[in-house]
């Protein structure tokens, strides 16, 4: 299975300007783990308390490959 870099993005507004805080992961499941296991919850809650409910957190899959599966080398042709 090929994996792609995934970015955890927290977007919120400060003084009418949109801000983005990002964390890069080498696999999509790592990003979802950070969200689902409440790893980033303290930061999210602080930003929510400071700037209100105009905050959003999501995982964005990139097109950049982080891992290719290892494939065995082809055997040499022994048919002569």
Phi and psi restraints in degrees (value plus and minus 20) as a CYANA .aco file:
   2 UNK   PHI    -108.2   -68.2
   2 UNK   PSI     113.6   153.6
   3 UNK   PHI    -127.9   -87.9
   3 UNK   PSI     133.5   173.5
   4 UNK   PHI    -144.9  -104.9
   4 UNK   PSI     127.7   167.7
   5 UNK   PHI     -80.5   -40.5
   5 UNK   PSI     120.3   160.3
   6 UNK   PHI    -150.4  -110.4
   6 UNK   PSI     118.5   158.5
   7 UNK   PHI    -132.1   -92.1
   7 UNK   PSI     106.4   146.4
   8 UNK   PHI    -103.3   -63.3
   8 UNK   PSI     101.6   141.6
   9 UNK   PHI    -138.6   -98.6
   9 UNK   PSI     106.3   146.3
  10 UNK   PHI    -132.4   -92.4
  10 UNK   PSI      98.6   138.6
  11 UNK   PHI    -133.1   -93.1
  11 UNK   PSI     117.5   157.5
  12 UNK   PHI    -178.4  -138.4
  12 UNK   PSI     147.9   187.9
  13 UNK   PHI    -130.2   -90.2
  13 UNK   PSI     115.1   155.1
  14 UNK   PHI    -148.4  -108.4
  14 UNK   PSI      99.1   139.1
  15 UNK   PHI      37.7    77.7
  15 UNK   PSI      15.3    55.3
  16 UNK   PHI      61.2   101.2
  16 UNK   PSI     -23.2    16.8
  17 UNK   PHI    -125.3   -85.3
  17 UNK   PSI     117.3   157.3
  18 UNK   PHI     -98.8   -58.8
  18 UNK   PSI     116.4   156.4
  19 UNK   PHI    -139.7   -99.7
  19 UNK   PSI     127.7   167.7
  20 UNK   PHI    -149.8  -109.8
  20 UNK   PSI     107.3   147.3
  21 UNK   PHI    -130.8   -90.8
  21 UNK   PSI     111.4   151.4
  22 UNK   PHI    -149.9  -109.9
  22 UNK   PSI     130.8   170.8
  23 UNK   PHI    -155.1  -115.1
  23 UNK   PSI     110.7   150.7
  24 UNK   PHI    -114.3   -74.3
  24 UNK   PSI     114.0   154.0
  25 UNK   PHI    -142.0  -102.0
  25 UNK   PSI     129.8   169.8
  26 UNK   PHI    -105.8   -65.8
  26 UNK   PSI     -29.5    10.5
  27 UNK   PHI    -162.2  -122.2
  27 UNK   PSI     123.4   163.4
  28 UNK   PHI     -80.1   -40.1
  28 UNK   PSI     -59.3   -19.3
  29 UNK   PHI     -83.6   -43.6
  29 UNK   PSI     -49.0    -9.0
  30 UNK   PHI     -85.9   -45.9
  30 UNK   PSI     -58.4   -18.4
  31 UNK   PHI     -84.3   -44.3
  31 UNK   PSI     -66.4   -26.4
  32 UNK   PHI     -86.1   -46.1
  32 UNK   PSI     -54.0   -14.0
  33 UNK   PHI     -81.1   -41.1
  33 UNK   PSI     -62.6   -22.6
  34 UNK   PHI     -80.3   -40.3
  34 UNK   PSI     -58.6   -18.6
  35 UNK   PHI     -95.7   -55.7
  35 UNK   PSI     -65.6   -25.6
  36 UNK   PHI     -96.9   -56.9
  36 UNK   PSI     -48.4    -8.4
  37 UNK   PHI    -113.9   -73.9
  37 UNK   PSI      -6.9    33.1
  38 UNK   PHI      39.6    79.6
  38 UNK   PSI      12.2    52.2
  39 UNK   PHI     -88.5   -48.5
  39 UNK   PSI     -59.4   -19.4
  40 UNK   PHI    -117.4   -77.4
  40 UNK   PSI     -18.0    22.0
  41 UNK   PHI     -76.8   -36.8
  41 UNK   PSI     -62.9   -22.9
  42 UNK   PHI     -79.1   -39.1
  42 UNK   PSI     -61.6   -21.6
  43 UNK   PHI     -86.1   -46.1
  43 UNK   PSI     -65.2   -25.2
  44 UNK   PHI     -78.4   -38.4
  44 UNK   PSI     -65.7   -25.7
  45 UNK   PHI     -84.5   -44.5
  45 UNK   PSI     -59.2   -19.2
  46 UNK   PHI     -83.9   -43.9
  46 UNK   PSI     -66.2   -26.2
  47 UNK   PHI     -82.9   -42.9
  47 UNK   PSI     -58.4   -18.4
  48 UNK   PHI     -82.5   -42.5
  48 UNK   PSI     -64.7   -24.7
  49 UNK   PHI     -83.9   -43.9
  49 UNK   PSI     -57.5   -17.5
  50 UNK   PHI     -98.1   -58.1
  50 UNK   PSI     -61.2   -21.2
  51 UNK   PHI    -140.0  -100.0
  51 UNK   PSI     -16.8    23.2
  52 UNK   PHI      66.8   106.8
  52 UNK   PSI    -188.9  -148.9
  53 UNK   PHI    -105.8   -65.8
  53 UNK   PSI      -2.7    37.3
  54 UNK   PHI    -113.2   -73.2
  54 UNK   PSI      27.4    67.4
  55 UNK   PHI    -143.8  -103.8
  55 UNK   PSI     124.2   164.2
  56 UNK   PHI    -161.8  -121.8
  56 UNK   PSI     120.6   160.6
  57 UNK   PHI    -146.5  -106.5
  57 UNK   PSI     114.0   154.0
  58 UNK   PHI    -176.1  -136.1
  58 UNK   PSI     142.0   182.0
  59 UNK   PHI    -123.1   -83.1
  59 UNK   PSI     108.3   148.3
  60 UNK   PHI    -134.3   -94.3
  60 UNK   PSI      95.5   135.5
  61 UNK   PHI     -97.8   -57.8
  61 UNK   PSI     109.0   149.0
  62 UNK   PHI    -112.8   -72.8
  62 UNK   PSI     156.3   196.3
  63 UNK   PHI    -115.2   -75.2
  63 UNK   PSI     -16.7    23.3
  64 UNK   PHI    -107.4   -67.4
  64 UNK   PSI     101.4   141.4
  65 UNK   PHI     -94.0   -54.0
  65 UNK   PSI     110.8   150.8
  66 UNK   PHI    -123.7   -83.7
  66 UNK   PSI     -38.6     1.4
  67 UNK   PHI    -177.8  -137.8
  67 UNK   PSI     107.8   147.8
  68 UNK   PHI    -124.5   -84.5
  68 UNK   PSI     120.7   160.7
  69 UNK   PHI     -84.5   -44.5
  69 UNK   PSI     125.7   165.7
  70 UNK   PHI    -100.9   -60.9
  70 UNK   PSI     105.1   145.1
  71 UNK   PHI    -131.5   -91.5
  71 UNK   PSI     122.2   162.2
  72 UNK   PHI     -86.6   -46.6
  72 UNK   PSI     129.9   169.9
  73 UNK   PHI     -87.0   -47.0
  73 UNK   PSI     126.0   166.0
  74 UNK   PHI     -85.8   -45.8
  74 UNK   PSI     123.4   163.4
  75 UNK   PHI     -94.3   -54.3
  75 UNK   PSI     125.8   165.8
  76 UNK   PHI     -85.2   -45.2
  76 UNK   PSI     128.3   168.3
  77 UNK   PHI     -91.2   -51.2
  77 UNK   PSI      98.1   138.1
  78 UNK   PHI    -124.2   -84.2
  78 UNK   PSI      -3.7    36.3
  79 UNK   PHI    -103.5   -63.5
  79 UNK   PSI     -19.6    20.4
